Amino acid sequence: MTHPYIFGIRHLSPAGAWHLRQFLTKIKPRLVLVEGPGDLNEQLSDITRPETKPPIAILAYTKEAPVRTILYPFAEYSPEYQAICWCKEQGTECRFIDLPSDVFLALPSGRRDRAEGEEKRMSAYELLDRQAGEDGHETFWERVMEHARDSDGYCRGAALFGSSLREISLQMEQEADWPETLVREAFMRLQIQEALKEGFAPEEIVVVTGAYHVSGLLSEDALPMTAEELSSLPRVEASHTLMPYSYYRLSARAGYGAGNKAPAYYSLLWEALQRGNLQYVSHAYLSRIAGYQREHGTPVSSAEVIEAVRLAGSLAGLRGGGAPVLRDLRDAAVTCLGGGSFPAVSLAIADTEIGTAIGSLPDGVSRTSIQEDFYRQLKERKLEKYRDITAQDLPLDLRENRSVSSQKAAFLDLHRSFFLHQLRILGIHFAGQQKVNQDNATWAEHWVIRWTPEAEIELVEAALKGDTVEQAASFVMKERVETAPDMSEIALVIEDAFTCGMASAVTYATAALQAMAVDAASLEELAATANRLSVVVQYGDIRHLDAAPLEPILCQIFYRACLILPGACVCDDAASKGIVTAMEQLNSAALAHDFLDTRAWLDALEETAKRDDLNTKLSGFAAAILLERGCIDGGQLNLEVRRRLSRGVPAELGAGWFEGLAMKNRYALIARLSLWESLDAYLDTLDEEDFKRALVFLRRAFADFTAMERDEIAENLGEVWGLNGQQVSESVNQVLQETEQKLVESLEEFDFDF
């Protein structure tokens, strides 16, 4: 022999894995060379540890930001994985021979996984499919290759498929990654040459590579990479780790182009090959769909399953003979178990074909320090059972559990909350917080937890920020503080630091907030900051962090807001929306904390309510807050209503003031008959044009009132007008006539002469 054995495979092929093992057992090589990054050979021992359960993946990543990654996933039925396992069992040397990961990551147009190369050849696949007469290359490959009878036939068929695909791709000029392909193959030839120089005979070496590369490695015209070419390859400093993977991520639905549409189904095929009975696939596939249907409330009889098995066999015979393939089995399932309706069995098919399997690794295997900390905390916080591809609910009660014996157990949910919030800060999509409906309490949280390989990648990317989850979260918070555009953003960091249980982050964020508070700020910014600090001070105790250091700065910010409130109310109607929110936030803070200067707040509200040179809606809203707090009695309100809604006051100003007043205390306002008498008298003084002006604001004022509230207002007006209140309500609330509707719609474009 002048060259080693080249065994071409598909990256996720049960038959490829099976026949490769048979081939290796027959040849008994001394060295097996596997397509995979040449700098990751140290991972081989961990891949074959008894505790390692596929699917898994090798993840290589750059050490500097922005982090770039490249993945090499393995299922149990991956030929590469089985080759590595065979070598471990037989004591045979095994090596990866593809370009090192630090070169892959440095290539400017290099692929980040096998998906891109597969996508670029899709048109070539379609051409092959049409020539084969099948409905897709998955079906074509399975019927021809996955059911191959012997290892030699599989090896020759895969090589022919790969060379045909290569030829067609080049003819169609679809090989955008062709330069990379040539570099990879030159490097692999160099690794083969090095092995021969070490004394291995060609017949003692088996090379396991994608079928696409077989003809390239066997070409007599192609040469190994030279030392000069090797030294000229671009490189970037990189690290690598093993990580659990999932069947969903292997499936084509998750975008992995070198995967397959049905990884769980292919696992059944791998099991069937081990049993030596391809018919096992039909029985297992259809039985599992029936089992899923039964578990979810749809009765399926054994007779229907038997009929489906028979139908699948008949379809296989009509379409080429041999054992049924996935297309045959799915058609049989739809016909016999779904009553001819695919939607009826779609969930069962997805569960059976894709599955929810997640791999696992032994503790301490090839992980970054932050990954180690993540998995340690999963165990410590009793969250390991939530590391599943299926989303699960996790309700938390942050209060002390007095029914347990240890302090650690008593605050388990609190520390779970700290951990999950730290992951949220890092942008690691392992858990998502949901809203909880609770009255005046912050001790309850609700999370939805779902593990994905993407979360593992995000963990690896966070390794640049710290050695532990908490350290990395602290790094992110410091960056946010240093780049914060305003005080409210720093206050948000303080709030996040409290939810994460990170006292040190609270300290440095508070110092930054004090420094920024010296400069001038808008009312909205001051109010938003005060609101966030108020929440932290109110509920800091539940998280066992001392919020007392925040009180002085909250007092300072609140007092400044009180001083600038009247001046901030000199604004147009569009800007008033933000001021209303700010006034609400400041009022809530004043009600929550007795250490704030309440007198300064009430003085600011009184000045805003009385002045005539401010936005009248905001003056009305200030009056509404004072009324709610009991600082305005009925007589004072009546006087202010008469003043604001008096003859000579422009319609938009009077109606705007009433709009602000109506934003709070609705039931108290509805109950005051004198208010509606004043409003009625005011409207009677307006001419047609002014009435239209007022109507624009009044419609907005009453837009959020409930039907019951509007009904009560109509009854009040009926009493004012000396009419039957119920009849007035029916008249006011009836459906508008077409002419009336057009008139109302015309108000939306009313010209205020601005």
Secondary structure by P-SEA (a helix, b strand, c coil): ccccbbbbbccccaaaaaaaaaaaaaacccbbbccccccccccccccccccccccbbbbbbbccccccbbbbbbccccaaaaaaaaaaaacbbbbbccccaaaaaacccccccaaaaaaaaaaaaaaaaaaaccccaaaaaaacccccccaaaaaaaaaaaaaaaaaaaaaaccccaaaaaaaaaaaaaaaaaaaaaaccccccbbbbccccccccccccccccccaaaaaacccccbbbbbbbbcccccccccccccccccaaaaaaaaaaaaacccaaaaaaaaaaaaaaaaaacccccaaaaaaaaaaaaaaaaaaccccccaaaaaaaaaaccccccccccaaaaaaaaccbbbbbbcccccccaaaaaaaaaaaaaccccccccbbbbbbbbcccccccccccccaaaaaaaaaaaaaaaaccccbbbbbbbccccccbbbbbbbbcaaaaaaaaaaccccccaaaaaaaaaaaaaaacccaaaaaaaaaaaaaaccaaaaaaaaaaaaaaacccccaaaaaaaaaaaaaaaacccccccccccaaaaaaaaaaaaaaaccccccccccaaaaaaaaaaaaaaaaaaccccaaaaaaaaaaaaacccccaaaaaaaaaaaaaaaccccaaaaaaaaaaaacccccaaaaaaaaaaaaccaaaaaaacaaaaaaaaaaaaaccaaaaaaaaaaaaaaaccccaaaaaaaaaaaaaaacccaaaaaaaaaccccaaaaaaaaaaccccccc
